[in-house]
Amino acid sequence: MAQIEIKLPKMGESVTEATITNWLKEVGDHIALDEPLVEVATDKVDNELPSEAEGILIKKMFDKDQVAQVGDVIAVISTGGIEEKIDLVQQEVVTIVNEVVQAPVMETQALSSESNSKFLSPLVRSIADKEGVSNTELDAIIGTGQEGRVTKKDMIAYIETKKNTPIINTPIINTPVIPITKEAPVNIIPNQTENVQKTAPVIHKEIVVIPSAGDEIIEMDRMRKLIADHMIMSKHVSPHVTSFVEADVTNMVNWRNKVKDSYKKREGETITFTPIFIEAVAKAIKDFPMINVSVNGTQIIKKKDINIGMATALPSGNLIVPVIKNADQLNLNGLTKAVNQMANNARNNKLKSEDIQGGTYTISNVGTFGNVMGTPIINQPQVAILALGAIRKMPAVIETPEGDFIGIRHKMFLSHSYDHRVVDGSLGGQFVKRVADYLEQFDSNREI
């Protein structure tokens, strides 16, 4: 009899891990070749993984909600048939007996590890003891594990932060004690050091909110947790700056109104403003390629491809960002079909992992919700994002050879947020103005 190891496959560019969301087979079940075995989630996309062999599932290496790395063995399947299943049942009986006998010992070990107010695994406790992390510090660390437990990764991150934080030694003299508040500089005693200020290390803990009587408590779903973590990380990593430009898009609106019915009759689908926006952004990126970059430490990585992500609302209210790859190489008809396909796949939960990978710039159409402008958060590891406001009819001064007059025009605001580490106001402002120029100069006689 043979045992086949089922490994977590690579499911897209830069996908390194996945969360086990649901096992479709239990230990002891028979499974056919290519029959779905397990459901996994990478970033925001769920996938079913088929079995690579036919046989009996004899071992699951990961429990539900645990994270596996690409290449990890997640299950073992035996091709031994009924004999293997009988052996498996016998092994389970022995395992259950051993667990009952050893339960008191395990409970004692768990209690001995919990010398502070939260549960700590033996591994975490060992790291804390070795690195001299006190119980007070352990209490302050925000755990990312199940039920807020502190994991090995949390400990390593805390220790690295602690090592990289400078310690200031000053003479002990009779001076008033000044409490150090959040982000307050450590007091430097005059005439003892040069005029230098250091920031005291502050461990931020989330505010504990006690619900009132009658309040409804809603647990975040997996996607909302991922979005929350990603947004916090982006604001922490990138100093955000936002520039605003108003664009007169009357020519664009009139053109779409003129062609939308004939286009739908010919192509069987709707042409929206989104592909026109993507086309303008791709052109502006070619004019200002330093918007199409990522930051790696002190390195700026200038991207060769122009892959435009488009934030799309899901029925659940969450957002997902499918990516139009090589957007600069598609004509308007190609962009329209790509946009419609991605949007439909997003709404029907049919996106693949690679559909949301590799974006180099993102647009978010806040005008869909009736908003005139916004200050979007950068979709890391990109360095900029454009929010598109609602298109509104507005009175405007129109200049003609015969003189100026007031007319009704279609206008919208463009809000461009960018990473001020690498994108200065000049570049960020010129880029969004160039996008507006392309929209304003849209050819109302264009063929599609």
C-alpha positions, -999 to +999 in steps of 0.1 A: +000+000+000+012+035-008+008+068+010+004+100-011+012+133+004-011+161-007+008+195-007-005+230-008+001+241-044+012+275-056-021+293-065-009+326-080+019+351-083+034+360-049+009+337-030+029+321-002+003+308+022-034+299+025-059+294+053-077+261+056-114+271+057-132+238+054-123+201+051-147+184+026-135+149+036-129+135+071-102+110+082-114+075+071-134+088+041-128+075+006-119+101-020-117+098-058-091+113-080-098+150-086-127+150-061-127+182-039-107+176-007-104+209+011-114+246+008-086+271+012-085+309+011-056+330-002-059+367+005-095+373-006-102+344-029-115+310-019-105+278-038-114+241-037-083+218-039-089+185-057-073+153-045-043+142-064-050+105-058-077+080-051-078+063-017-085+068+020-078+100+038-057+089+067-043+122+081-051+159+081-020+179+088-038+212+094-070+220+113-097+244+101-086+281+102-049+272+104-025+287+079-004+265+056+026+276+035+029+268-002+046+234-004+034+222+031+019+187+033-017+193+042-031+157+040-020+121+035-040+097+014-035+059+014-042+038-016-043+006+005-081+002+005-102-014+033-073-028+052-059+007+057-092+019+069-094-009+096-059+000+108-069+037+109-099+029+132-076+009+155-051+038+156-079+063+165-090+042+194-055+040+208-051+078+203-083+085+222-072+063+251-038+081+253-055+115+252-077+106+281-048+093+302-026+123+294-052+150+298-044+159+334-008+163+326-015+186+296-038+207+318-011+211+344+014+222+317-010+247+304-016+262+338+021+264+346+026+284+313-001+309+323+019+329+348+005+362+335-031+371+326-032+355+292-025+319+279+010+314+266+022+283+248+054+266+261+073+279+230+062+315+236+071+313+273+105+298+264+112+327+240+101+352+266+123+338+293+153+336+270+149+372+258+141+386+292+106+397+283+087+405+315+051+395+323+041+432+321+054+433+285+037+400+277+004+414+289+008+444+265+016+424+234-014+422+211-017+385+199-027+376+164-034+340+171-067+324+179-087+342+206-060+369+207-032+345+218+004+356+214+021+335+187+058+329+180+056+354+152+042+380+176+071+374+200+098+377+173+082+409+160+081+424+195+117+414+203+130+429+170+111+462+177+125+463+212+161+457+200+158+484+174+145+510+198+173+533+212+177+535+250+188+568+264+209+568+295+208+601+315+224+609+349+201+604+379+196+638+395+169+654+416+145+666+389+108+663+387+094+632+371+077+640+338+053+613+326+059+602+291+026+602+271+019+587+237+045+599+211+060+623+238+097+629+235+119+616+263+131+646+284+168+654+277+183+671+307+199+704+297+237+707+296+241+669+299+237+660+262+234+677+229+201+691+218+187+657+206+152+642+211+143+606+210+108+591+208+099+567+237+088+533+226+050+530+230+031+497+229-003+504+215-032+483+227-066+483+211-093+500+231-116+476+249-152+485+242-178+472+266-211+468+249-242+483+264-275+465+270-292+458+237-261+463+215-257+438+187-223+422+185-213+412+149-181+391+144-160+402+115-159+377+086-125+365+073-125+390+044-133+420+067-104+410+090-080+408+061-091+442+048-088+457+083-053+444+088-042+455+053-056+490+058-039+495+092-006+482+077-008+506+047-014+537+069+015+526+092+039+520+063+031+549+039+027+586+048-004+594+028-009+627+009-039+634-013-042+658-043-075+668-059-084+679-094-118+687-110-123+675-145-149+685-171-159+651-186-188+664-208-173+650-240-168+616-224-204+615-210-219+626-243-199+600-263-210+571-240-246+582-242-243+581-280-227+547-283-240+526-253-272+513-270-255+503-302-225+488-284-248+466-262-267+455-292-235+446-311-214+431-282-241+419-258-227+438-229-227+473-213-199+499-217-193+518-185-171+547-176-146+524-159-126+513-190-124+549-201-109+558-166-085+529-168-073+539-203-066+575-191-047+562-160-026+539-182-017+567-205-008+590-176+014+562-161+034+561-193+039+598-190+049+596-153+063+560-148+076+568-113+040+565-101+042+528-112+066+517-085+069+498-052+092+503-023+115+476-009+134+491+021+155+518+005+150+505-030+125+518-055+113+491-078+101+505-111+075+483-126+077+472-162+040+462-166+010+485-161-015+464-142-046+484-130-066+472-101-102+482-098-119+482-064-152+463-067-180+461-042-192+426-033-228+417-023-215+413+013-204+449+013-167+440+013-144+452-014-121+432-037-096+444-062-094+424-094-065+435-117-066+443-154-031+430-166-012+450-191-039+476-194-018+499-216-018+472-243-056+469-246-078+491-267-111+505-253-131+475-265-106+451-249-107+471-216-145+471-216-147+433-219-119+427-193-136+451-169-170+434-173-156+399-169-137+408-138-166+426-122-190+397-129-165+371-116-161+392-084-198+394-078-203+357-084-172+347-063-155+332-094-122+351-092-090+331-092-060+340-071-041+353-100-070+377-108-062+398-077-023+395-079+002+418-095-015+451-094+008+482-098-019+509-095-055+510-082-086+530-090-117+532-067-149+546-081-164+562-050-189+580-073-208+547-074-220+555-039-228+591-047-196+605-032-181+635-049-145+628-037-126+607-012-092+600+004-085+564-005-059+543+013-030+530-008-032+493-018+002+481-007+028+474-021+017+501-046+025+537-039-007+555-052-044+551-057-070+572-075-106+578-062-131+587-089-160+609-077-196+611-089-202+628-123-226+657-118-242+684-139-227+717-128-229+753-140-196+764-155-181+793-174-175+783-210-150+803-230-157+809-267-143+832-294-175+852-291-171+856-253-178+837-221-211+823-210-226+800-183-235+765-194-243+731-179-213+707-179-206+673-166-179+675-139-162+652-114-134+652-088-103+630-090-087+623-056-051+610-058-035+595-026+002+587-028+031+575-007+051+606+003+082+586+009+088+583-029+061+604-045+064+642-039+036+667-043+049+677-077+047+642-092+015+633-074-002+665-085+010+664-121-001+628-125-037+633-115-038+665-136-027+645-166-054+619-160-079+648-159-065+662-192-070+629-210-106+626-198-113+662-208-098+658-242-118+626-249-127+624-286-165+626-289-163+612-325-144+582-315-153+548-329-153+516-309 
